[in-house]
Amino acid sequence: MKLLKLIPAAAIALTSFATFEAKAMKICVYNNAGFDMRFWVKRIQNYPYSKATGYYGAGQTNCIKMSDIPVNVGQSYNVYYQWSTHEYGEKSSCAKNKTRQSSDSGTTKTYTVSGTTTNSSCEL
């Protein structure tokens, strides 16, 4: 009888975890530019930490889950991109000093990088 009481509780716990993970915020960048690129998200506060993608070509999109960094509600972050021939590790910005809000849970913010290596831009 005790075992039957534990099974529903375990199922609820597993369902709750899956629901929480499914609501993770993601930052994505679509490459609409004339170069291979990568991007990364950098947490600003509490010991800066970042996660980057590998280089990918035009017409492709890559994403990073904010929970992988992690950037928690109330913390700020930056989103940068870089093309493969970018000199001296320079980077360009998609977003600076964005603060994660509780309303961001479950959202995907997709930026688009366009242009050439001499004139590129990134827009939400």
C-alpha positions as CSV (number, residue, x, y, z in Angstrom):
1,M,0.0,0.0,0.0
2,K,2.8,2.4,0.8
3,L,4.4,1.7,-2.6
4,L,1.3,2.8,-4.4
5,K,1.3,6.1,-2.5
6,L,4.9,6.8,-3.6
7,I,4.4,6.2,-7.3
8,P,2.1,9.1,-7.9
9,A,4.4,11.4,-6.0
10,A,7.4,10.3,-8.1
11,A,5.4,10.8,-11.3
12,I,4.5,14.4,-10.1
13,A,8.1,15.2,-9.3
14,L,9.2,13.9,-12.7
15,T,6.5,15.9,-14.5
16,S,7.4,19.1,-12.5
17,F,11.1,18.7,-13.5
18,A,10.2,18.2,-17.2
19,T,7.9,21.3,-17.1
20,F,10.6,23.4,-15.5
21,E,13.2,22.4,-18.1
22,A,10.7,23.0,-20.9
23,K,10.3,26.6,-19.8
24,A,14.0,27.4,-20.1
25,M,14.8,30.7,-21.9
26,K,16.9,30.4,-25.1
27,I,19.0,32.9,-27.1
28,C,19.3,32.0,-30.8
29,V,21.2,33.7,-33.6
30,Y,20.3,33.2,-37.2
31,N,23.2,33.7,-39.6
32,N,21.9,35.8,-42.6
33,A,25.4,37.2,-43.3
34,G,28.0,36.6,-45.9
35,F,30.4,34.9,-43.5
36,D,30.7,31.9,-41.1
37,M,30.1,33.1,-37.5
38,R,29.7,32.0,-33.9
39,F,28.0,33.7,-31.0
40,W,28.1,33.6,-27.2
41,V,26.1,34.7,-24.2
42,K,28.0,36.2,-21.3
43,R,26.7,36.6,-17.8
44,I,27.8,40.0,-16.4
45,Q,27.3,39.6,-12.6
46,N,28.6,37.1,-10.0
47,Y,31.8,36.0,-11.7
48,P,31.3,36.5,-15.4
49,Y,30.7,33.3,-17.3
50,S,29.9,32.6,-20.9
51,K,28.9,29.9,-23.3
52,A,29.7,29.9,-27.1
53,T,28.6,28.0,-30.1
54,G,31.0,26.7,-32.8
55,Y,31.2,28.5,-36.1
56,Y,28.3,28.0,-38.5
57,G,27.4,29.1,-42.0
58,A,24.8,31.4,-43.6
59,G,21.2,30.1,-43.4
60,Q,21.7,28.3,-40.1
61,T,20.6,29.1,-36.5
62,N,22.2,28.1,-33.3
63,C,20.8,28.4,-29.7
64,I,22.1,28.6,-26.2
65,K,19.9,27.8,-23.1
66,M,20.3,30.5,-20.4
67,S,20.2,27.7,-17.8
68,D,23.5,26.4,-19.3
69,I,25.4,29.6,-18.3
70,P,23.3,30.2,-15.9
71,V,21.7,33.6,-16.2
72,N,19.1,33.8,-13.5
73,V,16.1,36.2,-13.2
74,G,17.5,39.6,-12.3
75,Q,21.0,39.0,-13.7
76,S,22.3,40.8,-16.7
77,Y,23.9,39.4,-19.9
78,N,25.4,40.3,-23.2
79,V,25.1,38.6,-26.6
80,Y,28.1,38.8,-29.0
81,Y,29.0,37.4,-32.4
82,Q,32.2,37.0,-34.3
83,W,33.1,35.9,-37.8
84,S,35.8,33.4,-38.4
85,T,38.3,35.9,-40.0
86,H,37.7,38.6,-37.3
87,E,41.1,39.9,-36.4
88,Y,42.6,39.8,-32.9
89,G,39.5,38.2,-31.4
90,E,37.3,41.3,-31.9
91,K,33.6,40.8,-31.4
92,S,30.4,42.6,-32.3
93,S,27.4,43.0,-30.1
94,C,23.8,41.8,-30.5
95,A,22.7,42.9,-27.1
96,K,24.4,44.6,-24.1
97,N,23.3,44.8,-20.5
98,K,20.0,43.0,-21.0
99,T,18.4,41.9,-17.7
100,R,16.6,38.6,-17.5
101,Q,13.0,39.0,-16.4
102,S,10.7,36.4,-14.9
103,S,8.5,36.9,-18.0
104,D,11.3,35.5,-20.1
105,S,10.7,31.9,-18.9
106,G,9.9,29.7,-21.8
107,T,10.8,32.3,-24.4
108,T,13.2,32.2,-27.3
109,K,14.8,35.4,-28.4
110,T,16.2,35.1,-31.9
111,Y,18.7,37.6,-33.2
112,T,19.6,37.9,-36.9
113,V,23.1,38.8,-38.1
114,S,23.3,40.3,-41.6
115,G,25.8,41.9,-43.8
116,T,29.4,41.4,-44.6
117,T,32.6,41.4,-42.5
118,T,33.1,45.1,-43.2
119,N,29.5,46.1,-42.5
120,S,27.5,43.7,-40.3
121,S,24.6,44.2,-37.9
122,C,22.6,42.2,-35.4
123,E,18.9,42.8,-34.8
124,L,16.3,41.1,-32.5
